[in-house]
Amino acid sequence: MKTLSLKLEEGIFEETESIVANLKKPRNRYINEAIDYYNKIQRRNLIEKKLKLESELVKKDSMGVLSEFESNF
């Protein structure tokens, strides 16, 4: 486990403290879970962008092949 120094905006800190108290969960565990969740969302967004780009490339290539087939018939 790594030790990290972190500066939070006052409002975010207060809201986090309130939620952590209601959940009866250690702040460290809560923040770890939050970052893990955020990382999964960002990873998914990156994959989605890459998939859209690659789909666009395949689309262009497929249209070229289709055009060749149509011109041969």
C-alpha positions as CSV (number, residue, x, y, z in Angstrom):
1,M,0.0,0.0,0.0
2,K,1.2,3.5,-0.8
3,T,1.0,6.5,1.4
4,L,-0.4,9.6,-0.3
5,S,-0.8,13.2,0.7
6,L,-4.0,14.7,-0.7
7,K,-5.6,18.2,-0.7
8,L,-9.4,18.2,-1.0
9,E,-11.7,21.1,-1.5
10,E,-13.4,21.9,1.8
11,G,-16.9,21.1,0.5
12,I,-15.8,17.7,-0.9
13,F,-14.0,16.9,2.4
14,E,-17.1,17.8,4.5
15,E,-19.4,15.8,2.3
16,T,-17.0,12.8,2.4
17,E,-16.8,13.0,6.2
18,S,-20.6,13.0,6.4
19,I,-21.0,10.0,4.1
20,V,-18.2,8.1,5.8
21,A,-19.8,8.6,9.2
22,N,-23.2,7.4,7.9
23,L,-21.7,4.4,6.3
24,K,-19.5,3.6,9.3
25,K,-16.7,3.0,6.9
26,P,-13.1,4.1,7.3
27,R,-12.3,7.2,5.2
28,N,-9.3,5.5,3.6
29,R,-11.4,2.5,2.5
30,Y,-14.1,4.9,1.1
31,I,-11.5,6.9,-0.9
32,N,-9.9,3.8,-2.2
33,E,-13.2,2.4,-3.4
34,A,-14.1,5.8,-5.0
35,I,-10.9,6.0,-6.9
36,D,-11.2,2.4,-8.0
37,Y,-14.7,3.1,-9.3
38,Y,-13.5,6.2,-11.1
39,N,-10.6,4.4,-12.7
40,K,-13.0,1.7,-14.0
41,I,-15.2,4.4,-15.6
42,Q,-12.2,6.2,-17.2
43,R,-10.8,2.9,-18.5
44,R,-14.2,2.1,-20.0
45,N,-14.3,5.6,-21.6
46,L,-10.8,5.1,-23.1
47,I,-11.8,1.7,-24.5
48,E,-15.0,3.2,-26.0
49,K,-13.0,6.0,-27.7
50,K,-10.5,3.5,-29.1
51,L,-13.4,1.2,-30.3
52,K,-15.1,4.2,-32.1
53,L,-11.9,5.1,-33.8
54,E,-11.1,1.6,-34.9
55,S,-14.7,1.1,-36.0
56,E,-14.5,4.2,-38.2
57,L,-11.3,2.8,-39.8
58,V,-13.0,-0.6,-40.5
59,K,-16.0,1.2,-41.9
60,K,-13.9,3.1,-44.4
61,D,-12.1,0.0,-45.4
62,S,-15.3,-2.0,-45.7
63,M,-16.9,0.7,-47.9
64,G,-13.8,0.5,-50.2
65,V,-14.2,-3.3,-50.5
66,L,-17.9,-2.9,-51.1
67,S,-17.2,-0.4,-53.8
68,E,-14.8,-2.8,-55.5
69,F,-17.3,-5.6,-55.5
70,E,-20.0,-3.4,-56.9
71,S,-17.8,-2.2,-59.7
72,N,-17.0,-5.8,-60.7
73,F,-20.6,-6.7,-61.2
